[in-house]
Amino acid sequence: MENTPKVSFCTLGCRANQYESDAVAEALERRGFLVVPFGEHADVSVINTCSVTSESDRKSRQMVRRAVTKSYADNIIVTGCSAQIFTDEMKKIPGEIIVVGNAEKKFIPDAAVSLINGEAVTLGVSDIYSAPYDGMTISHSRRARAFVKIEDGCENRCAYCIIPKGRGKVRSKNEEDVIAEVSAIAKSCPEIILTGIETASYGLDRGERDALEKLLVKVDAVEGVERLTLGSLDPNILTDRFLETASRLPSFLPHLHISVQSGSSAVLARMRRKYNADQALKKLLRAKEIIPGIMFSADIIVGFPGETEEEFLETVDFIEKVGFMHLHVFPFSKRYGTEAASMDGQLPQEVKYERAARLAAIQAGIKKDILTRYAEEYREGGDGVLFEQMKDGVAVGHSRHYVEVRVKSDEDLSDKVVPVRLTGTDGEVCFGEI
């Protein structure tokens, strides 16, 4: 309808940000708004920023400037971690924008309605460390798999990370609220990903060290949940009891993303991580014993201040021993406002990028070997694939082990879980047929 108010979203960064944008969008749809693509003119545009790296901040400010200069919307609301941490810098961007903190994000639907009605908006940025859990929810997913935020905040204080300044202390969603939310989503979405800023900290604010394990059991029992997994995890969560519980759940996917960061104990100590390389390695190898066939992906930072060639090679040895299916390799980048930015032993850029390239090349070989064996194991079928999209007659999705699978199909298989017989791999993805 011609008078229907329009809203657009630009979401940068993590799954928690994506979830929160979805929650705001859903709340606005209930109030009569139409969600349109970012860049199409709207009455209100919400830019949900990220601050995990300096580059993330730069991209966030770039998106705000683009929205202002190209008049993407009559009203622009800027929120997220970059808005929370660097409020003054965000406000200096020329143009009429409203900067909203992470604690105020849940009130954006009210603010959007007020803007449409020509009313004043008083939202700002408050102290995130005193903020309660936001209480945001969704009732359906906008994609084949649903992100469900169960936790906010982080108290790990890693030397390279600024995110606690944007997200505050650990706060957990009530278990019954998670179950109610999942019950609604599972009616139309087969895969649930429980996520947060530090997912493994779920329940710690209530003194419950086994809260995540108990939650997995209850989510698995929700009608309609076919596939269940978790957001990025600290290796310390991988106790025998946790893994044995997960192994018994029919919906639990045999793939986990682990926030490893380094395979060198000395580097991990400088990073202020709460484990060493031997402890992490034992956890991951033990997981393979308890859940046969489980695959891992991980984040790795190379070139951290003081990293020697020997320490880098310890990380190489670590990833070869574990056999990660996928790695996100990051050359260390100074993050203004963190301890690591002023540490001694800053490495030249060329050293950091050279190590990142070497590690990526080694990982490419590991992944090719894993996928070759995987394609052979499922050559006769049996691994269900959740297809997410169609590209020129090819259905693209992920298996239970989070292997990307591509299948030629005349039928649109989006949002469907289908058994696939694998036919081969190019070392990056697997190919198959229905």
C-alpha positions as CSV (number, residue, x, y, z in Angstrom):
1,M,0.0,0.0,0.0
2,E,1.2,3.5,-0.8
3,N,1.0,4.7,2.8
4,T,2.7,1.7,4.3
5,P,5.9,2.9,6.2
6,K,9.1,1.2,5.0
7,V,12.2,0.2,7.0
8,S,15.5,-1.2,5.8
9,F,18.4,-2.8,7.7
10,C,22.1,-3.0,7.3
11,T,23.6,-5.6,9.7
12,L,27.3,-6.0,10.2
13,G,29.1,-8.5,12.3
14,C,28.0,-11.4,14.4
15,R,25.0,-13.7,14.6
16,A,23.8,-11.9,17.7
17,N,23.6,-8.7,15.7
18,Q,21.7,-10.6,12.9
19,Y,19.3,-12.0,15.5
20,E,18.7,-8.5,17.0
21,S,18.0,-7.0,13.6
22,D,15.5,-9.8,12.9
23,A,13.8,-9.1,16.2
24,V,13.5,-5.4,15.5
25,A,12.3,-6.1,11.9
26,E,9.6,-8.5,13.2
27,A,8.4,-6.1,15.8
28,L,8.1,-3.4,13.1
29,E,6.3,-5.7,10.8
30,R,3.7,-6.2,13.5
31,R,3.3,-2.5,13.6
32,G,2.6,-2.3,9.9
33,F,6.0,-1.6,8.5
34,L,7.3,-3.2,5.3
35,V,10.9,-4.3,5.3
36,V,12.7,-3.3,2.1
37,P,16.3,-4.0,1.0
38,F,19.0,-1.6,2.3
39,G,19.6,1.0,-0.3
40,E,16.0,1.2,-1.4
41,H,14.5,4.4,-0.1
42,A,12.8,3.9,3.3
43,D,11.1,5.9,5.9
44,V,13.5,4.5,8.5
45,S,16.9,2.8,8.0
46,V,18.6,0.9,10.9
47,I,22.3,0.3,10.7
48,N,23.4,-2.3,13.2
49,T,27.2,-1.8,13.5
50,C,30.1,-4.0,14.5
51,S,33.3,-3.2,16.4
52,V,35.2,-6.5,16.5
53,T,38.1,-5.0,14.6
54,S,39.2,-1.5,13.5
55,E,38.1,-2.5,10.0
56,S,34.7,-3.3,11.3
57,D,34.4,0.2,12.7
58,R,35.6,1.7,9.4
59,K,33.0,-0.3,7.5
60,S,30.3,0.7,10.0
61,R,31.0,4.4,9.6
62,Q,31.2,3.9,5.8
63,M,27.7,2.4,5.7
64,V,26.4,5.3,7.8
65,R,28.0,7.9,5.5
66,R,26.6,6.1,2.4
67,A,23.1,6.0,3.9
68,V,23.3,9.7,4.6
69,T,24.9,10.9,1.3
70,K,22.7,8.7,-0.9
71,S,19.5,9.5,1.2
72,Y,18.6,5.9,1.8
73,A,16.0,6.9,4.3
74,D,14.3,9.9,5.8
75,N,15.4,8.8,9.2
76,I,18.6,6.9,10.1
77,I,19.1,5.0,13.3
78,V,22.6,3.8,14.1
79,T,23.1,1.1,16.8
80,G,25.3,-1.9,17.6
81,C,28.8,-2.2,19.2
82,S,30.5,0.6,17.2
83,A,27.7,3.0,18.2
84,Q,28.0,1.8,21.8
85,I,31.8,2.1,22.1
86,F,32.6,5.0,19.8
87,T,29.4,7.1,20.3
88,D,31.1,10.5,19.9
89,E,32.9,9.4,16.7
90,M,29.6,8.2,15.2
91,K,27.8,11.4,16.1
92,K,30.5,13.4,14.3
93,I,29.4,11.9,10.9
94,P,27.6,14.7,9.0
95,G,23.9,14.2,8.7
96,E,20.8,13.7,10.7
97,I,21.3,10.4,12.5
98,I,20.1,8.9,15.8
99,V,22.8,6.9,17.7
100,V,21.3,4.2,19.9
101,G,23.2,1.9,22.3
102,N,23.0,-1.8,22.5
103,A,20.9,-1.6,25.7
104,E,18.4,0.6,23.9
105,K,18.2,-1.6,20.7
106,K,15.0,-3.2,21.9
107,F,13.3,0.2,21.9
108,I,14.1,0.9,18.2
109,P,10.6,-0.2,17.1
110,D,9.0,2.4,19.3
111,A,11.5,5.0,18.1
112,A,10.7,4.2,14.4
113,V,6.9,4.7,15.0
114,S,7.6,8.0,16.8
115,L,9.7,9.2,13.8
116,I,7.0,8.3,11.4
117,N,4.5,10.3,13.5
118,G,6.8,13.3,13.6
119,E,7.4,12.9,17.3
120,A,10.7,13.5,19.2
121,V,13.0,10.5,19.9
122,T,15.0,10.6,23.1
123,L,16.9,7.2,22.8
124,G,20.6,7.4,23.3
125,V,23.5,5.3,24.7
126,S,23.5,4.2,28.3
127,D,26.0,2.2,30.5
128,I,26.0,-1.3,29.0
129,Y,27.6,-2.8,32.2
130,S,24.4,-2.1,34.2
131,A,22.0,-3.3,31.5
132,P,19.7,-6.3,32.1
133,Y,19.1,-8.9,29.4
134,D,17.2,-7.2,26.6
135,G,14.3,-9.7,26.3
136,M,14.2,-9.5,22.5
137,T,12.5,-12.5,20.7
138,I,11.6,-13.7,17.2
139,S,8.8,-16.0,16.2
140,H,10.0,-17.1,12.8
141,S,13.3,-17.2,10.8
142,R,14.1,-15.2,7.7
143,R,16.4,-17.9,6.4
144,A,16.7,-21.7,6.4
145,R,18.4,-21.8,9.8
146,A,17.4,-19.8,12.7
147,F,19.7,-17.9,15.1
148,V,18.3,-17.8,18.6
149,K,20.2,-15.5,21.0
150,I,20.4,-17.1,24.4
151,E,23.1,-14.9,26.0
152,D,24.7,-11.5,25.8
153,G,27.9,-10.1,27.1
154,C,31.4,-11.5,27.8
155,E,33.7,-11.3,30.8
156,N,36.8,-13.1,29.4
157,R,38.8,-9.9,29.0
158,C,41.0,-11.2,26.2
159,A,43.9,-8.9,25.4
160,Y,42.9,-8.3,21.8
161,C,39.2,-7.9,22.2
162,I,37.1,-4.8,22.7
163,I,33.6,-6.4,22.6
164,P,33.0,-6.4,26.4
165,K,32.9,-2.6,26.2
166,G,30.1,-2.9,23.6
167,R,28.2,-5.8,25.2
168,G,28.8,-5.6,28.9
169,K,28.6,-8.4,31.5
170,V,27.2,-11.9,30.8
171,R,23.4,-12.0,30.9
172,S,21.4,-15.1,30.0
173,K,17.9,-15.6,28.7
174,N,15.6,-17.6,30.9
175,E,15.4,-21.2,29.9
176,E,11.6,-21.2,29.6
177,D,11.8,-18.1,27.3
178,V,14.3,-19.9,25.0
179,I,12.0,-23.0,24.8
180,A,8.9,-20.9,24.0
181,E,10.9,-19.0,21.3
182,V,12.3,-22.2,19.7
183,S,8.8,-23.8,19.8
184,A,7.4,-21.0,17.7
185,I,10.3,-20.9,15.2
186,A,10.5,-24.7,14.8
187,K,7.0,-24.8,13.2
188,S,8.5,-23.4,10.0
189,C,12.3,-23.7,10.4
190,P,14.1,-27.1,10.8
191,E,17.5,-25.9,12.2
192,I,18.2,-23.9,15.4
193,I,21.5,-22.3,16.2
194,L,21.8,-21.2,19.8
195,T,24.1,-18.3,19.9
196,G,25.4,-15.3,21.9
197,I,28.3,-13.1,22.4
198,E,30.0,-15.9,24.5
199,T,27.6,-18.8,24.1
200,A,29.6,-21.1,26.5
201,S,28.9,-18.6,29.3
202,Y,25.2,-19.2,29.2
203,G,23.9,-19.5,32.8
204,L,27.1,-18.4,34.5
205,D,25.5,-15.1,35.6
206,R,23.1,-17.3,37.6
207,G,25.8,-19.6,38.9
208,E,24.7,-22.5,36.7
209,R,27.7,-24.2,35.2
210,D,25.7,-26.9,33.4
211,A,22.9,-24.6,32.1
212,L,23.9,-24.9,28.4
213,E,24.0,-28.6,28.6
214,K,20.5,-28.7,30.2
215,L,19.2,-26.3,27.6
216,L,20.4,-28.4,24.7
217,V,18.4,-31.4,26.1
218,K,15.2,-29.3,26.3
219,V,15.6,-27.7,22.9
220,D,16.2,-31.1,21.3
221,A,12.9,-32.2,22.7
222,V,10.9,-29.4,21.1
223,E,8.6,-30.6,18.4
224,G,9.9,-29.6,14.9
225,V,13.6,-29.2,15.8
226,E,15.4,-31.4,13.3
227,R,18.8,-29.9,13.6
228,L,20.5,-28.2,16.6
229,T,23.9,-26.6,17.0
230,L,25.7,-23.8,18.8
231,G,27.5,-20.6,18.1
232,S,31.2,-20.2,18.6
233,L,32.4,-22.0,21.7
234,D,35.3,-21.7,24.2
235,P,37.2,-25.0,24.3
236,N,36.6,-25.2,28.0
237,I,32.9,-26.1,27.5
238,L,33.9,-29.4,25.9
239,T,33.8,-31.6,29.1
240,D,33.1,-35.3,28.8
241,R,29.7,-34.8,30.3
242,F,28.8,-32.0,27.9
243,L,29.9,-34.1,24.9
244,E,28.2,-37.3,26.0
245,T,25.0,-35.4,26.6
246,A,25.2,-33.8,23.1
247,S,26.0,-37.2,21.5
248,R,22.7,-38.6,22.7
249,L,20.5,-35.9,21.2
250,P,19.0,-36.9,17.9
251,S,19.0,-33.3,16.5
252,F,22.5,-32.3,17.6
253,L,24.7,-31.7,14.6
254,P,28.2,-33.2,14.6
255,H,30.0,-29.9,13.9
256,L,31.2,-27.2,16.3
257,H,32.9,-23.9,15.8
258,I,35.6,-23.4,18.4
259,S,37.2,-20.1,19.3
260,V,40.8,-21.4,19.5
261,Q,42.7,-18.3,18.5
262,S,46.2,-20.0,18.6
263,G,47.9,-23.3,19.0
264,S,50.8,-21.9,21.0
265,S,50.5,-21.9,24.8
266,A,52.8,-18.9,25.1
267,V,50.7,-16.9,22.7
268,L,47.4,-18.0,24.4
269,A,48.9,-16.7,27.7
270,R,49.7,-13.3,26.2
271,M,46.2,-13.2,24.7
272,R,44.8,-13.8,28.2
273,R,42.9,-16.9,27.1
274,K,41.8,-19.3,29.9
275,Y,43.4,-22.5,28.5
276,N,46.6,-23.6,27.0
277,A,47.2,-25.4,23.7
278,D,47.6,-28.8,25.3
279,Q,44.3,-28.4,27.1
280,A,42.5,-27.3,24.0
281,L,44.0,-30.2,21.9
282,K,43.0,-32.8,24.5
283,K,39.4,-31.4,24.5
284,L,39.1,-31.5,20.7
285,L,40.6,-35.0,20.3
286,R,38.4,-36.3,23.2
287,A,35.4,-34.9,21.4
288,K,36.2,-36.9,18.3
289,E,36.3,-40.0,20.5
290,I,32.9,-39.3,22.1
291,I,31.2,-38.1,18.9
292,P,32.6,-40.1,16.1
293,G,32.8,-38.1,12.8
294,I,32.4,-34.7,14.5
295,M,34.0,-31.9,12.5
296,F,35.4,-28.6,13.7
297,S,35.9,-25.1,12.4
298,A,37.8,-22.4,14.3
299,D,39.1,-18.9,14.5
300,I,42.9,-18.4,14.5
301,I,44.9,-15.2,14.9
302,V,48.4,-15.2,13.5
303,G,51.1,-12.5,14.1
304,F,50.0,-11.7,17.7
305,P,52.5,-9.4,19.4
306,G,55.6,-11.3,20.3
307,E,54.7,-14.4,18.2
308,T,57.9,-16.1,17.1
309,E,58.4,-18.4,14.1
310,E,58.5,-21.3,16.6
311,E,55.2,-20.3,18.2
312,F,53.6,-19.9,14.7
313,L,54.8,-23.5,13.9
314,E,53.2,-24.7,17.1
315,T,49.9,-23.4,15.7
316,V,50.5,-25.2,12.4
317,D,51.2,-28.4,14.4
318,F,48.0,-27.9,16.4
319,I,45.7,-27.5,13.4
320,E,47.3,-30.5,11.7
321,K,46.7,-32.7,14.8
322,V,43.1,-31.6,15.1
323,G,42.2,-31.6,11.4
324,F,39.9,-28.7,11.2
325,M,37.3,-28.7,8.4
326,H,37.5,-24.9,8.1
327,L,39.5,-22.1,9.6
328,H,39.0,-18.4,9.8
329,V,42.6,-17.1,9.7
330,F,43.1,-13.5,10.8
331,P,46.4,-11.6,10.7
332,F,46.6,-9.7,14.0
333,S,45.3,-6.2,13.7
334,K,45.8,-3.5,16.4
335,R,42.5,-2.8,18.0
336,Y,42.5,0.7,19.6
337,G,41.3,0.5,23.2
338,T,42.7,-3.0,23.8
339,E,45.8,-4.2,25.8
340,A,47.3,-5.9,22.7
341,A,47.4,-2.7,20.7
342,S,50.2,-1.4,23.0
343,M,52.0,-4.6,23.7
344,D,55.7,-4.9,22.9
345,G,56.8,-7.1,20.0
346,Q,54.4,-5.8,17.3
347,L,55.2,-7.7,14.1
348,P,55.6,-6.1,10.7
349,Q,52.5,-6.3,8.4
350,E,54.4,-8.4,5.9
351,V,55.2,-11.1,8.5
352,K,51.6,-11.3,9.7
353,Y,50.2,-11.6,6.2
354,E,52.9,-14.1,5.1
355,R,52.0,-16.3,8.1
356,A,48.3,-16.0,7.4
357,A,48.8,-17.1,3.8
358,R,51.0,-20.0,4.9
359,L,48.4,-21.2,7.4
360,A,45.6,-20.8,4.9
361,A,47.5,-22.9,2.3
362,I,48.2,-25.7,4.8
363,Q,44.5,-25.6,5.9
364,A,43.4,-25.8,2.3
365,G,45.2,-29.2,2.0
366,I,43.7,-30.4,5.3
367,K,40.2,-29.5,4.1
368,K,40.7,-31.1,0.7
369,D,41.7,-34.4,2.4
370,I,38.7,-34.2,4.8
371,L,36.2,-33.5,2.1
372,T,37.7,-36.3,-0.2
373,R,37.1,-38.8,2.6
374,Y,33.7,-37.3,3.4
375,A,32.5,-37.6,-0.2
376,E,33.6,-41.2,-0.3
377,E,31.9,-42.0,3.0
378,Y,28.6,-40.6,1.8
379,R,28.8,-41.7,-1.9
380,E,25.8,-44.0,-1.3
381,G,23.8,-41.2,0.4
382,G,22.5,-40.9,3.9
383,D,23.7,-37.4,5.0
384,G,20.8,-35.0,5.0
385,V,21.4,-31.6,3.5
386,L,19.5,-28.4,4.5
387,F,19.3,-26.4,1.3
388,E,19.4,-22.6,1.7
389,Q,19.2,-21.2,-1.8
390,M,19.2,-21.8,-5.6
391,K,21.9,-20.5,-7.9
392,D,21.3,-21.0,-11.7
393,G,19.7,-24.4,-11.3
394,V,22.0,-25.5,-8.5
395,A,20.7,-26.0,-4.9
396,V,23.2,-24.9,-2.3
397,G,23.1,-26.1,1.3
398,H,25.0,-27.7,4.2
399,S,25.1,-31.2,5.5
400,R,24.8,-32.2,9.1
401,H,28.6,-31.9,9.4
402,Y,28.3,-28.3,8.0
403,V,29.9,-29.3,4.7
404,E,28.7,-27.1,1.8
405,V,26.9,-29.3,-0.8
406,R,25.8,-28.4,-4.3
407,V,23.3,-30.3,-6.3
408,K,21.8,-29.7,-9.7
409,S,18.0,-29.5,-9.4
410,D,15.0,-28.4,-11.5
411,E,13.1,-28.1,-8.2
412,D,13.6,-25.2,-5.7
413,L,14.9,-27.1,-2.7
414,S,15.3,-24.1,-0.5
415,D,14.5,-24.6,3.2
416,K,14.2,-28.4,2.7
417,V,16.3,-31.2,4.3
418,V,17.0,-33.8,1.6
419,P,19.1,-37.0,1.6
420,V,22.0,-36.6,-0.9
421,R,24.4,-39.0,-2.5
422,L,27.8,-37.3,-2.8
423,T,29.6,-37.6,-6.1
424,G,32.9,-35.7,-5.4
425,T,34.6,-32.6,-4.2
426,D,36.8,-29.8,-5.5
427,G,38.4,-29.4,-2.1
428,E,36.1,-26.5,-1.1
429,V,32.6,-27.9,-1.4
430,C,31.1,-31.3,-2.1
431,F,28.8,-32.2,-5.1
432,G,26.0,-34.6,-5.1
433,E,22.7,-35.8,-6.5
434,I,19.3,-36.4,-4.9
